[in-house]
Amino acid sequence: MHRPGRRQVTIATALAAATAAAVVVTTTAGASGPEEPARNAIKSGKAKNVILLIGDGMGDSEITLARDYTVGANGRLNMDKFPLTGAYTTYAVHADGTPDYVTDSAASGSGWATGVKTVNGRISKTPGTDKAVPTLLELAQKNGYATGSVTTAELTDATPAVLASHATDRSCQGPADMAKCPSDTIARGGPGSIAEQSVNHRADVLLGGGKQRFDQKVTDGAYKGLTVTEQAQKLGYQVVTDNAGLKNVKAGKPVLGLFASGNVPTEWTGKPAAVGGTDPQRCVTSNPNRPAATPSLADSAAKAIQLLETKQKQRHSRQGFFLQIEGASIDKQDHAADPCGQIGETAAFDRAVKVARAYAAAHPDTLVVTTADHGHTSQIVPLEATPPGMSATLVTDEGQQLKVNYSTNTPGRSQEHTGTEVRIAAQGPQAYRVLGVTNQTDLFTTIREALRLR
């Protein structure tokens, strides 16, 4: 008698679970409404497009905090409405392959970008031998897909870097930042800084911050003496710096959008957490340090999708596109114990999720995945709690008080990532693969199989 292999049993079990989930008709606030029916989310065929959304540091606590504040405890965010939801583990490894239980964004991003776990601080290279491993973006390009990366961080920051570069250390962002990556320098026969590699890869769309890295001058090789921005222009990139420029770019030519010198300024502001807590506050849904011409993450996501789709239509390509969208400063504001900045960035990311899901509703051959790279520090605690670290009290949109605690490091120091598993949710072809508890590296396989990357 033939006995099914372990993989066959696993997939069959996942499909059965997905089918059971799909036939449940939801009538509560979590309903998907007019969007793609859940039953379509369990398709196991090929995807034409993949949109991967990463909320950096967006663990369950961060999601719950944004939900409670903006739509209410019984409300639902756009990211809550995916038909299939699971969790994945996020640990990194030491050089010998043993677990490092709390990851940074470089190692975690490298995990889904390459399918290989690595050491903290490393960008898409092996943990022990420091060898480059092919990334999803590279494989997608090789197989004829258009590619893009959108972020609210510097484009050379860890999460966007894992797709379009290979570096011994994440700090090697521009030509002047190579101290920890001597073997990666062009002078030593390496690929250069993360900024140089990113434009050399000729991804079709690169949108984010980090203009300061691209303004650095190349020190060796064919583009010596030019800034990386000038290098990009030599390679055919349209370079834009604000929303008006982004709206006017021409499809078919690569686009480099540099919307801030460093990280893109946050959308919201407020009082950070403090020892002993804060007076109850409402968040300010604006930021005087954010120029009015700065595109939102949702606007950048929508433009990226349009540019990638149009390029493939112009080429009459049967393949679609691969796009990564990162809400980066959820993490950065969590580090700073700034609940209003953190909630505002989560809300901004959630609007980008809405853009992606709306596109998928009209293009059901699109796999959309939303997840985080790692957990973070914020916790919702009772109002009467007296945490040993820093806390803040907010007045939510429901008119209720909510206390947020930040105690993963001593006050005055950067708050820390946590080693918890995080949510992963999906819809479209191969979405069933996110069900249950999986490993971060399994996301690489999900996307590779969805796009049939070889």
DAKAFEN-V19045 format. One record per residue. N is the residue number from 0. OMEGA is omega in whole degrees, -180 to 180 (NA if undefined). NEAR is the number of other ideal C-beta (glycine too) atoms within 10 Angstrom. Layout:
BEGIN
{{N,OMEGA,NEAR} {N,OMEGA,NEAR}}
END
This chain:
BEGIN
{{0,179,2} {1,176,4} {2,-179,7} {3,177,10} {4,-177,9} {5,-179,8} {6,179,8} {7,-180,10} {8,-179,11} {9,-179,13} {10,179,15} {11,179,11} {12,-180,13} {13,180,20} {14,178,14} {15,179,12} {16,-180,16} {17,179,23} {18,179,13} {19,179,9} {20,-174,17} {21,-176,17} {22,177,9} {23,178,9} {24,-176,8} {25,-180,13} {26,-180,7} {27,-180,7} {28,-180,12} {29,-178,12} {30,-180,12} {31,179,18} {32,-175,7} {33,-176,7} {34,-175,19} {35,178,20} {36,-177,14} {37,-177,21} {38,179,13} {39,-176,18} {40,-177,27} {41,178,23} {42,-178,19} {43,-177,15} {44,-177,10} {45,173,14} {46,173,26} {47,-178,21} {48,171,27} {49,173,27} {50,-179,30} {51,-179,24} {52,-177,27} {53,170,27} {54,-175,29} {55,-179,28} {56,-173,31} {57,175,30} {58,-179,27} {59,178,14} {60,-180,20} {61,177,29} {62,-178,21} {63,179,15} {64,180,24} {65,178,25} {66,-178,22} {67,-175,21} {68,-169,27} {69,-176,19} {70,176,19} {71,-176,14} {72,180,12} {73,177,11} {74,179,14} {75,172,16} {76,175,20} {77,-179,20} {78,177,25} {79,-169,19} {80,176,20} {81,-177,25} {82,-177,23} {83,-176,23} {84,174,17} {85,177,21} {86,172,18} {87,180,22} {88,-169,18} {89,-172,27} {90,172,18} {91,176,25} {92,169,19} {93,-178,13} {94,180,14} {95,177,8} {96,178,11} {97,-174,8} {98,167,13} {99,-162,18} {100,178,11} {101,-175,19} {102,165,28} {103,-176,19} {104,-180,27} {105,-179,27} {106,-178,28} {107,178,30} {108,177,30} {109,180,37} {110,180,28} {111,-179,30} {112,-174,28} {113,-174,25} {114,-178,20} {115,176,17} {116,-179,22} {117,-177,28} {118,177,24} {119,178,21} {120,-176,18} {121,-176,23} {122,173,33} {123,172,27} {124,-179,24} {125,-176,19} {126,-175,22} {127,-174,13} {128,176,7} {129,178,17} {130,-180,10} {131,177,17} {132,-179,16} {133,-178,15} {134,177,26} {135,180,26} {136,179,25} {137,179,21} {138,178,20} {139,177,25} {140,180,19} {141,-178,11} {142,172,14} {143,179,12} {144,167,25} {145,-175,25} {146,179,26} {147,178,29} {148,-180,27} {149,-178,29} {150,170,28} {151,173,31} {152,167,25} {153,179,27} {154,179,30} {155,177,31} {156,-167,28} {157,-172,29} {158,174,27} {159,-177,31} {160,-174,32} {161,-179,33} {162,-168,28} {163,179,28} {164,175,28} {165,-176,26} {166,178,31} {167,180,19} {168,-176,20} {169,-178,27} {170,-174,18} {171,-168,28} {172,179,29} {173,-178,24} {174,180,26} {175,-174,16} {176,-168,19} {177,-174,26} {178,-177,9} {179,-177,13} {180,-176,24} {181,-178,12} {182,179,10} {183,-177,26} {184,178,19} {185,179,19} {186,180,12} {187,179,11} {188,180,9} {189,-176,21} {190,-179,18} {191,-177,28} {192,179,29} {193,179,34} {194,180,32} {195,180,32} {196,-177,22} {197,179,28} {198,177,26} {199,178,19} {200,180,20} {201,167,15} {202,-173,28} {203,-178,24} {204,174,26} {205,-176,29} {206,178,28} {207,176,27} {208,175,26} {209,-179,28} {210,-179,20} {211,179,17} {212,-177,27} {213,175,27} {214,177,16} {215,-178,18} {216,176,15} {217,-173,22} {218,-178,17} {219,174,16} {220,-172,15} {221,-176,10} {222,-179,22} {223,178,13} {224,176,9} {225,168,14} {226,178,18} {227,175,29} {228,178,20} {229,174,16} {230,180,23} {231,179,26} {232,176,15} {233,-180,12} {234,175,14} {235,-179,10} {236,164,22} {237,-178,17} {238,-180,19} {239,-175,19} {240,179,17} {241,-175,15} {242,180,19} {243,178,10} {244,180,17} {245,-179,22} {246,-173,11} {247,-179,9} {248,-179,19} {249,177,9} {250,178,15} {251,175,13} {252,-178,12} {253,-176,23} {254,173,23} {255,179,25} {256,-179,26} {257,-168,25} {258,177,25} {259,177,20} {260,177,13} {261,175,13} {262,177,18} {263,-179,28} {264,-178,18} {265,-180,24} {266,-177,24} {267,175,22} {268,179,19} {269,179,22} {270,177,16} {271,176,17} {272,-177,27} {273,175,15} {274,-177,12} {275,176,10} {276,179,18} {277,170,18} {278,178,9} {279,-177,14} {280,167,15} {281,178,12} {282,176,24} {283,-173,15} {284,175,14} {285,-179,12} {286,-179,16} {287,180,8} {288,178,9} {289,-179,15} {290,-178,14} {291,-177,7} {292,-179,12} {293,178,19} {294,175,22} {295,177,16} {296,179,28} {297,179,19} {298,178,18} {299,179,26} {300,-179,27} {301,179,20} {302,179,22} {303,179,28} {304,-179,24} {305,-179,13} {306,-179,25} {307,179,24} {308,-179,19} {309,179,14} {310,-178,20} {311,176,21} {312,178,12} {313,180,10} {314,-174,12} {315,-178,6} {316,175,14} {317,179,8} {318,179,16} {319,-176,23} {320,171,25} {321,-177,30} {322,172,31} {323,180,28} {324,-178,28} {325,166,29} {326,-165,30} {327,-169,28} {328,163,30} {329,177,32} {330,-173,31} {331,178,20} {332,172,27} {333,176,31} {334,-176,20} {335,-178,17} {336,-178,28} {337,-173,27} {338,-179,33} {339,175,25} {340,-179,25} {341,-180,34} {342,179,29} {343,179,27} {344,176,31} {345,177,27} {346,178,22} {347,177,21} {348,-179,33} {349,175,25} {350,174,18} {351,174,28} {352,179,26} {353,178,18} {354,-178,23} {355,-179,26} {356,177,23} {357,177,14} {358,-179,19} {359,178,22} {360,178,18} {361,-179,9} {362,-173,18} {363,174,17} {364,178,16} {365,172,25} {366,175,28} {367,178,26} {368,172,27} {369,-178,29} {370,175,23} {371,177,29} {372,-180,30} {373,174,26} {374,-179,24} {375,-161,28} {376,-169,27} {377,178,30} {378,173,21} {379,-175,16} {380,179,15} {381,-179,8} {382,-178,12} {383,-180,6} {384,176,12} {385,-175,11} {386,180,17} {387,-180,10} {388,-178,19} {389,178,23} {390,178,25} {391,176,24} {392,-179,17} {393,170,24} {394,-172,15} {395,177,19} {396,176,14} {397,180,15} {398,-179,6} {399,177,14} {400,-178,12} {401,-180,19} {402,179,22} {403,-177,28} {404,174,24} {405,-175,27} {406,177,19} {407,174,20} {408,-179,15} {409,180,11} {410,-179,15} {411,177,8} {412,179,11} {413,176,13} {414,-166,25} {415,168,16} {416,172,24} {417,-175,20} {418,-176,16} {419,168,17} {420,-179,20} {421,-178,24} {422,167,21} {423,-178,25} {424,-173,23} {425,170,27} {426,178,29} {427,-177,29} {428,179,26} {429,-178,24} {430,-179,28} {431,-178,25} {432,-179,26} {433,-176,27} {434,179,21} {435,176,14} {436,-178,11} {437,179,19} {438,-180,17} {439,180,27} {440,178,18} {441,178,20} {442,175,24} {443,-179,22} {444,179,15} {445,-178,24} {446,178,25} {447,180,18} {448,-179,16} {449,-179,27} {450,-179,25} {451,-179,11} {452,-180,19} {453,NA,7}}
END
